Amino acid sequence: MLIPIRLNGYVQGRRLYFKGGDGGASDMRKMEEERQARIDAAVKAINDIFDPQPYVTADLDNKVTSYDPSQTYYLADGTVFDPMSTRTETYRKRPMTSVNRDENGYITGTRTVTYLDWDKINNAIQSGSLYGSKTVTPDSREKLYDEQRDAVYEINAKDVNDQYADAERANRFGLARNGLMGGSADVDSNARLQEITNEGLLQAGGIADSAAAKLRAQDESARQSLISMAQSGIDTGTAQQMAIESLNATAQQAQGERAGSSVGDLFGSLGQAYLRYNKIANGSSLFSGDGVSSNGMSTRSTYQGNT
């Protein structure tokens, strides 16, 4: 017969049951909390790089000449000035018990205390190494998107204006050769050229907006990908490095693509727009009422830019 040992739940060295705490569950909870903290830190590092927030640092143009304990001050390297120091003090007190009392009923010991060190503060002020603070707002990624939009628009707007200049010159020469300068042909053909130019500039704006939107979408896709990797376990340092490399690569790619989107050939045959109103020698119109010449050439032209 096996005889239980009193109060311990064992029978002759054999465990019948376990009566205790949830040490295993507590360890698992702690591990999960630490894992989640690492993930949160990596995700924050990624978001801070993709969307940098304002921060406070030393204002090197503002040396401190007086000290306010309620304010925060900085050293030249941007670190926060710590005005506190520690010292060891000897204390003497009357304990509740008689253990270790001296002949007067006290016990004596030492302790470390923290205090506001005015000598340290005054030395920092006198040496000119203490600075006030300023808030720095880093350039956000929106600046790059704006730069991309402006650069793409400038390229395409220049193309539109160059095409207009060529078409206007060809039209003017044609009008002059045919004696149509100053007449209705002159007015109407130049109005049409200007209309196409305005439409081309609008198209250039659309291409620029699309280029900026594409860059923004690429950044967001990269950010979400890195966050997924952070949730899978990459550390904060690796997450930061990968985020920086991703942004740099996208920026370089964007610069290379700036000249790749074009409005295309806007004017086509309208470089000779004056022909619409050209008269043949016998006085009859070269063009019928539907805008088609007797040789089948259409004078109605629309542009289709390439993106």
ZAMARGU-4260 file (C-alpha; in steps of 0.2 Angstrom, whole numbers, plus 5000, padded with zeros to 4 digits):
<rodrens>
0) 5000/5000/5000 | 5007/5017/4995 | 5006/5030/5009 | 5004/5048/5005 | 5017/5060/5012
5) 5008/5073/5023 | 5003/5089/5013 | 5015/5087/4999 | 5004/5078/4987 | 5017/5064/4984
10) 5016/5045/4987 | 5033/5037/4991 | 5042/5049/4980 | 5029/5047/4966 | 5020/5063/4962
15) 5001/5061/4962 | 4997/5079/4957 | 5005/5096/4956 | 4999/5110/4966 | 5007/5127/4961
20) 5007/5143/4951 | 5007/5146/4932 | 5025/5150/4930 | 5025/5143/4912 | 5010/5154/4907
25) 5019/5169/4915 | 5035/5166/4905 | 5025/5164/4889 | 5016/5180/4892 | 5032/5189/4896
30) 5040/5182/4880 | 5025/5188/4869 | 5026/5205/4877 | 5044/5207/4873 | 5041/5201/4855
35) 5027/5213/4853 | 5038/5227/4860 | 5051/5223/4847 | 5038/5223/4833 | 5032/5240/4839
40) 5049/5247/4840 | 5053/5241/4822 | 5037/5247/4815 | 5039/5264/4823 | 5057/5266/4816
45) 5050/5262/4798 | 5036/5275/4800 | 5048/5288/4807 | 5059/5286/4792 | 5044/5286/4779
50) 5035/5300/4788 | 5048/5310/4799 | 5041/5319/4814 | 5046/5336/4821 | 5059/5334/4835
55) 5068/5346/4848 | 5086/5348/4848 | 5100/5361/4853 | 5098/5379/4847 | 5116/5383/4844
60) 5111/5401/4841 | 5104/5402/4859 | 5117/5401/4872 | 5110/5400/4890 | 5115/5414/4902
65) 5103/5410/4916 | 5095/5393/4921 | 5077/5389/4924 | 5075/5372/4932 | 5058/5369/4924
70) 5066/5370/4907 | 5075/5358/4896 | 5092/5363/4890 | 5104/5355/4878 | 5123/5352/4874
75) 5131/5356/4857 | 5129/5338/4852 | 5110/5339/4854 | 5110/5328/4869 | 5099/5334/4884
80) 5109/5343/4898 | 5107/5333/4914 | 5108/5345/4929 | 5108/5332/4942 | 5122/5324/4951
85) 5124/5311/4965 | 5133/5310/4981 | 5135/5299/4996 | 5128/5305/5012 | 5130/5298/5030
90) 5113/5296/5039 | 5109/5293/5057 | 5092/5287/5063 | 5084/5279/5078 | 5077/5262/5072
95) 5061/5253/5078 | 5071/5238/5085 | 5087/5237/5095 | 5097/5229/5082 | 5114/5237/5078
100) 5110/5252/5089 | 5124/5262/5096 | 5126/5268/5114 | 5114/5282/5111 | 5101/5271/5102
105) 5104/5276/5084 | 5111/5267/5069 | 5123/5275/5056 | 5124/5271/5038 | 5127/5278/5020
110) 5116/5281/5006 | 5117/5289/4988 | 5106/5304/4985 | 5102/5314/4969 | 5102/5333/4969
115) 5102/5348/4958 | 5120/5352/4955 | 5121/5371/4954 | 5140/5370/4952 | 5138/5359/4937
120) 5125/5371/4930 | 5135/5387/4932 | 5151/5379/4925 | 5141/5374/4909 | 5134/5392/4908
125) 5151/5400/4910 | 5160/5388/4898 | 5146/5393/4885 | 5142/5374/4882 | 5123/5376/4887
130) 5110/5379/4874 | 5092/5382/4873 | 5080/5372/4862 | 5072/5373/4845 | 5060/5362/4836
135) 5066/5355/4819 | 5053/5349/4806 | 5062/5337/4794 | 5058/5338/4775 | 5044/5326/4773
140) 5042/5314/4758 | 5029/5326/4751 | 5043/5337/4746 | 5050/5324/4734 | 5032/5321/4727
145) 5031/5339/4724 | 5048/5340/4716 | 5043/5325/4705 | 5027/5333/4700 | 5036/5350/4696
150) 5050/5342/4686 | 5039/5331/4675 | 5027/5346/4672 | 5042/5357/4667 | 5049/5344/4655
155) 5032/5342/4647 | 5027/5360/4647 | 5044/5364/4638 | 5040/5351/4625 | 5022/5359/4623
160) 5029/5376/4621 | 5043/5370/4609 | 5030/5361/4598 | 5020/5377/4598 | 5034/5388/4593
165) 5038/5376/4578 | 5020/5375/4573 | 5017/5394/4574 | 5033/5397/4564 | 5028/5385/4550
170) 5010/5392/4550 | 5016/5410/4549 | 5028/5406/4535 | 5014/5398/4526 | 5002/5412/4528
175) 5015/5424/4522 | 5019/5414/4507 | 5000/5413/4502 | 4997/5432/4506 | 4985/5427/4521
180) 4994/5437/4535 | 4982/5448/4545 | 4966/5440/4538 | 4954/5427/4545 | 4965/5413/4541
185) 4979/5421/4551 | 4967/5424/4566 | 4958/5407/4566 | 4974/5396/4563 | 4983/5405/4577
190) 4968/5403/4588 | 4968/5384/4585 | 4987/5383/4588 | 4984/5391/4605 | 4970/5380/4609
195) 4980/5365/4606 | 4994/5372/4617 | 4983/5375/4631 | 4976/5357/4630 | 4994/5351/4629
200) 4998/5361/4645 | 4983/5353/4654 | 4989/5336/4648 | 5007/5340/4655 | 4999/5344/4672
205) 4990/5327/4672 | 5006/5318/4668 | 5015/5327/4682 | 5001/5322/4694 | 5002/5304/4689
210) 5021/5304/4691 | 5019/5310/4709 | 5005/5298/4713 | 5015/5284/4706 | 5030/5288/4717
215) 5019/5290/4733 | 5011/5273/4729 | 5028/5265/4727 | 5033/5272/4744 | 5017/5266/4753
220) 5019/5249/4745 | 5037/5248/4751 | 5032/5254/4769 | 5019/5241/4770 | 5031/5227/4765
225) 5043/5232/4778 | 5030/5233/4791 | 5025/5215/4787 | 5044/5210/4788 | 5045/5219/4805
230) 5030/5209/4811 | 5039/5193/4805 | 5054/5197/4816 | 5067/5209/4808 | 5075/5220/4821
235) 5074/5239/4823 | 5091/5242/4816 | 5088/5231/4800 | 5071/5239/4798 | 5078/5257/4798
240) 5092/5252/4786 | 5080/5244/4774 | 5068/5259/4775 | 5082/5271/4771 | 5088/5260/4756
245) 5070/5258/4749 | 5067/5277/4750 | 5084/5281/4741 | 5081/5268/4728 | 5064/5275/4724
250) 5070/5293/4723 | 5084/5288/4711 | 5071/5278/4700 | 5060/5293/4700 | 5073/5305/4694
255) 5077/5293/4680 | 5059/5292/4675 | 5056/5310/4674 | 5059/5312/4655 | 5050/5296/4651
260) 5032/5302/4651 | 5028/5313/4636 | 5014/5323/4629 | 5019/5316/4612 | 5016/5325/4595
265) 5002/5338/4599 | 5001/5348/4583 | 5004/5335/4569 | 4999/5343/4552 | 4993/5358/4560
270) 5010/5366/4558 | 5002/5371/4541 | 4986/5377/4549 | 4984/5391/4537 | 4980/5378/4523
275) 4963/5377/4531 | 4959/5394/4523 | 4970/5394/4508 | 4962/5399/4492 | 4966/5391/4475
280) 4970/5402/4461 | 4952/5401/4453 | 4944/5408/4469 | 4936/5392/4475 | 4940/5384/4492
285) 4953/5371/4493 | 4942/5363/4507 | 4924/5358/4507 | 4913/5362/4521 | 4917/5347/4531
290) 4935/5351/4532 | 4941/5339/4520 | 4952/5345/4505 | 4949/5340/4487 | 4963/5328/4488
295) 4956/5320/4504 | 4968/5328/4517 | 4958/5332/4533 | 4962/5348/4542 | 4953/5343/4558
300) 4966/5337/4570 | 4966/5332/4588 | 4981/5328/4598 | 4984/5312/4608 | 4998/5314/4620
305) 5009/5298/4626 | 5011/5294/4644
</rodrens>
